Amino acid sequence: MNNGGKQDTLRARWMRRGLDTHFSLPLFALLLLVAIWVVSFHEIDAEREHAREAAADTLREMLGTYEAQVARSLDGIDQTLRVLKYAVERKGALGALPELGREGLLPPGVVFVVSIVDRNGITVASNPRALSISVADQSYFKFHQERDSGSTYVSHALRDVANTEWHLHFTRRLDDDDGNFAGIVIVETDPAYFTSSYERSRLGEHGMLGLVGADGVVRALRIGDQLTFGQHVTTQDDLVKLPEGVRNYSGMRPLHGVPLNVLVGLDENEPMAGFERMRREKLWESAIASTVLVFVTALLWLWSWQGARSRAHVRRAQETYAAASAASLDAFLVMREVRDAAGDIVDFVIVDANQRAEEMTGHSKQELCGMTLCGFMPQARSNGMFGHLMHAMRHGGVHEQEWENTLPQIRARWLHQQVVPVENGVVAIIRDISERKLAEARMLHLAHHDTLTGLPNRILIADRLELTIAQAQRSGGAVLVAFIDLDGFKLVNDGLGHNAGDELLKVVAARMEGCLRAGDTVGRFGGDEFVLLLNGSGRAGDAAPVLERVREAVLRPVSLNGQDVQVSCSIGVAVYPGDGGDAETLLMHADAAMYRAKDLGKNNCQFYTSEMNAHIEEKLTMLEGLRCALDEGQFRLLYQPKVDLRDGSVFGVEALVRWDHPQHGVIGPDRFIPLAEESGMIIALGDWVLRTACLQNQAWQRAGLAPLRVSVNVSPRQFEESGLVQRVAQALQDSGMAPEWLELEVTEGVIMRDLQQAVAKMAEVRAMGVSLSIDDFGTGYSSLSALKSFPISTLKIDKSFVRDLGRSSGDEAIASSIIGLAHRLKLRVIAEGVETEQQRSFLRDNGCDEMQGYLFSRPVSPEQLLTLLPPPVTAAPVLRRLRVVT
Ligand SMILES: Nc1nc2c(ncn2[C@@H]2O[C@@H]3COP(=O)(O)O[C@H]4[C@@H](O)[C@H](n5cnc6c(=O)[nH]c(N)nc65)O[C@@H]4COP(=O)(O)O[C@H]3[C@H]2O)c(=O)[nH]1
């Protein structure tokens, strides 16, 4: 993001914060608080002003009143002084007072003391009568003595021996007839006289009332109950300043014609008391209002802050959700419920969708938002989608569902839906699981089908068989199970390689499938085994045509690697319910029937009979017996002589194993060697044969017989076992026999399984000095080109080609070709199974080198063999008993 973008975001965030209540509320409250206090102080100031004005008005009014009172009193005093002056000047100092007294013109003596002073300052008369004293040095006397002011003089508060109380002297000058100073008349009165009009109700506890001389000296001043005088008063800004520093509202006004001022003062607290009360109330109100405001604001802030916090949580969650859902592989659809007038939910409206939802629906988010579910997908009501959302709404929790989508509105085949109820709606999270479903289907197919042929495998066959049995059980029908094993497949597989074997299986599988009716099943059971499940009445006749078609189809030649190969099949059939009530039994019995078909020459079909179980039982018994036969020494070796066709001499023997079964008598290798191979016991058995044959041959040689080469059969599993070379070496070492007298016979199929490894192993054996021959040559599909690389010395023509020599030109041709081929490869040729003279003649005439067969001798015991060999020069009687016991 660039700088401009960042700033915009920052500004937007701060604007958003500013609009947030928990930010604006305290600011607003603060403003309100300031307003409350500003208004309060303003009102207080106004009230104070108002109170002051009221005080000033009161003061003015009181001043006026007091002034009038004092003026009246002073008028009265001045009148008295004038009358007195007149009387003295007319009647003389001694006659004036009595005359005035008679005329009732003297003021009451209780309040006023009237005195006459002569020019020498001696009081000559007084009313009430008082001591005659000299006032010559008093200021009021001197004032009049020195000037004729014609006015009344008001002294400071004084006291003297004539009047020991403090009192004010109001004086006037007396003149004689010549106008010279003749003394003074005095009216004395208590200073309190002028402050007696003090009203507590109006002036308060500390109000002031008094008289102040023009000289600034207080003549009388009452503050509350206290009377004072004599102190100096100054004025400043209309405020009277007293030395005591009493704070008050005061006013002073000069009296007309007298050097006096009236002074009125109001106790500051008195006129302002109302204001103070109001101020306190106002402050309290403001404080309470502020407290309430702060408290309410705090509450609201807390509430709003929590709200903002949870909104921030929600917003962050929404942002996270939006970010997550935008990047999600799942489609998100947020839907709100739509209710009808009755309050029932009738639909859902899409209010949000992410990018994946846009892709999945092919509609932009703008188009999706506002659409209703049923408007967008009318099928939602009938296909259960609406019901699913309703179910989630009613029951809460997360509801999941998978379904195969058929709606054209959604671009996916398989969908997984998660519905989460939210407030007033649901969130649907939809995932396209088509690929997973496809993979699952593929896995399921793989788990139940054979990868090579694509046919159902063993697991699926068993499942289907059980299912078919259950259906047949209910319907009273029958199920035919046919077990099919290919005859000769092993030869193709070993001879032409696995790829050819695989190709053959595929062709055969396809052919079998082509033979079936609808409802029938063919599956590959494993290896070259197939199973058919046929529905039908259970009568052999019903299934016979199908089975016959299958048999014939398999029989048709298959072209592999440019070579036509023919295999057949042996079929065993078991029928439900007669031959078994469950899948396992039916398969086992069909298998037994198949073995019967094999026994009967292969390429045929057999239905199961109870006697067939004997075959299985025999197999099981034999397996059981094989496990202990070796330990209990139940095996023995016979030796069949190999004869040189040119001179008829015995040059070697083939060791052939026999099993002397304690119960079943002598058992031939054809019956137990395959079982030993299957069970792995062939390794131990083969080792025993090898060691016994070597020991026997060495025993013969030690006994003086002409040396023979002993041939030992090596089965496929034995040959492939990693320890073969080691075992051979051990057998030679243990017996002491020279390696040149041992030959291993290996079938061509064994070599062709893994040509490279087989050749390497043969080379190892050959390097030890041991000979190798290929057994049963001609029956497999060995590559003739590979033959020349085999380190072998002999080819053995299989007895099946020898049997018809002299009768079958084909077999004769094969036999002579093998002989010719072997000779060209510098190999010797031996023919086995030579029973007739005719066969021997043919072979000898066609250059075959050696033979073995009943014509010369059957496989015989070591003792019997001695009778067939030329006797040794010495110790012949001993030799006849020579037999190796292992
Ligand atoms: N019809 C007829 N048969 C003749 C004639 N001459 C010999 N035979 C039989 O032909 C078989 C020759 O052995 P093979 O082909 O290696 O076939 C052997 C060999 O593949 C296997 N076998 C025998 N002994 C051993 C053994 O010790 N180890 C292994 N791995 N396989 C063995 O068992 C097979 C069968 O052995 P046998 O029953 O002993 O059967 C022997 C022998 O008795 C004849 O003129 N006419």
The ligand as an SDF file (V2000), in Angstrom:
LIG
                    3D

 46 52  0  0  0  0  0  0  0  0999 V2000
    5.2730  -94.0930  -18.4010 N   0  0  0  0  0  0  0  0  0  0  0  0
    6.5680  -94.2500  -18.2050 C   0  0  0  0  0  0  0  0  0  0  0  0
    7.1380  -93.5640  -17.1940 N   0  0  0  0  0  0  0  0  0  0  0  0
    8.4610  -93.7040  -17.0610 C   0  0  0  0  0  0  0  0  0  0  0  0
    9.2650  -94.5110  -17.8580 C   0  0  0  0  0  0  0  0  0  0  0  0
   10.5120  -94.4380  -17.4150 N   0  0  0  0  0  0  0  0  0  0  0  0
   10.5090  -93.6020  -16.3680 C   0  0  0  0  0  0  0  0  0  0  0  0
    9.2920  -93.1650  -16.1450 N   0  0  0  0  0  0  0  0  0  0  0  0
    8.8120  -92.1730  -15.1170 C   0  0  0  0  0  0  0  0  0  0  0  0
    9.0330  -90.9070  -15.6050 O   0  0  0  0  0  0  0  0  0  0  0  0
    9.3890  -90.0110  -14.5650 C   0  0  0  0  0  0  0  0  0  0  0  0
   10.6880  -89.3880  -14.8850 C   0  0  0  0  0  0  0  0  0  0  0  0
   10.9590  -88.3780  -14.0960 O   0  0  0  0  0  0  0  0  0  0  0  0
   10.7250  -86.9180  -14.4750 P   0  0  0  0  0  0  0  0  0  0  0  0
   10.3390  -86.6810  -15.8270 O   0  0  0  0  0  0  0  0  0  0  0  0
   11.8660  -86.1430  -13.9560 O   0  0  0  0  0  0  0  0  0  0  0  0
    9.4560  -86.5700  -13.5760 O   0  0  0  0  0  0  0  0  0  0  0  0
    9.5030  -86.6640  -12.2330 C   0  0  0  0  0  0  0  0  0  0  0  0
   10.0120  -85.4890  -11.5460 C   0  0  0  0  0  0  0  0  0  0  0  0
    9.5770  -84.4080  -12.2550 O   0  0  0  0  0  0  0  0  0  0  0  0
    9.3100  -85.5470  -10.2250 C   0  0  0  0  0  0  0  0  0  0  0  0
   10.2740  -86.0580   -9.2340 N   0  0  0  0  0  0  0  0  0  0  0  0
   10.5570  -87.3290   -8.9160 C   0  0  0  0  0  0  0  0  0  0  0  0
   11.4720  -87.3330   -7.9420 N   0  0  0  0  0  0  0  0  0  0  0  0
   11.7910  -86.0600   -7.6660 C   0  0  0  0  0  0  0  0  0  0  0  0
   12.6630  -85.4450   -6.7650 C   0  0  0  0  0  0  0  0  0  0  0  0
   13.4290  -86.0670   -6.0320 O   0  0  0  0  0  0  0  0  0  0  0  0
   12.7040  -84.1120   -6.7700 N   0  0  0  0  0  0  0  0  0  0  0  0
   11.9000  -83.3560   -7.5800 C   0  0  0  0  0  0  0  0  0  0  0  0
   11.9740  -82.1140   -7.5330 N   0  0  0  0  0  0  0  0  0  0  0  0
   11.0640  -83.9160   -8.4340 N   0  0  0  0  0  0  0  0  0  0  0  0
   11.0220  -85.2510   -8.4840 C   0  0  0  0  0  0  0  0  0  0  0  0
    8.2800  -86.4310  -10.2750 O   0  0  0  0  0  0  0  0  0  0  0  0
    8.1160  -86.8150  -11.6370 C   0  0  0  0  0  0  0  0  0  0  0  0
    7.5460  -88.1730  -11.6640 C   0  0  0  0  0  0  0  0  0  0  0  0
    8.4280  -89.0530  -11.1610 O   0  0  0  0  0  0  0  0  0  0  0  0
    8.1200  -90.5790  -11.1870 P   0  0  0  0  0  0  0  0  0  0  0  0
    6.7400  -90.8200  -10.7660 O   0  0  0  0  0  0  0  0  0  0  0  0
    9.1990  -91.2120  -10.4530 O   0  0  0  0  0  0  0  0  0  0  0  0
    8.1920  -90.8780  -12.6680 O   0  0  0  0  0  0  0  0  0  0  0  0
    9.4480  -90.8520  -13.3040 C   0  0  0  0  0  0  0  0  0  0  0  0
    9.6380  -92.2610  -13.8610 C   0  0  0  0  0  0  0  0  0  0  0  0
    9.1560  -93.2620  -13.0140 O   0  0  0  0  0  0  0  0  0  0  0  0
    8.6320  -95.2110  -18.9240 C   0  0  0  0  0  0  0  0  0  0  0  0
    9.2230  -95.9230  -19.6900 O   0  0  0  0  0  0  0  0  0  0  0  0
    7.2930  -95.0490  -19.0650 N   0  0  0  0  0  0  0  0  0  0  0  0
  1  2  1  0
  2  3  2  0
  2 46  1  0
  3  4  1  0
  4  5  2  0
  4  8  1  0
  5  6  1  0
  5 44  1  0
  6  7  2  0
  7  8  1  0
  8  9  1  0
  9 10  1  0
  9 42  1  0
 10 11  1  0
 11 12  1  0
 11 41  1  0
 12 13  1  0
 13 14  1  0
 14 15  2  0
 14 16  1  0
 14 17  1  0
 17 18  1  0
 18 19  1  0
 18 34  1  0
 19 20  1  0
 19 21  1  0
 21 22  1  0
 21 33  1  0
 22 23  1  0
 22 32  1  0
 23 24  2  0
 24 25  1  0
 25 26  1  0
 25 32  2  0
 26 27  2  0
 26 28  1  0
 28 29  1  0
 29 30  1  0
 29 31  2  0
 31 32  1  0
 33 34  1  0
 34 35  1  0
 35 36  1  0
 36 37  1  0
 37 38  2  0
 37 39  1  0
 37 40  1  0
 40 41  1  0
 41 42  1  0
 42 43  1  0
 44 45  2  0
 44 46  1  0
M  END
$$$$
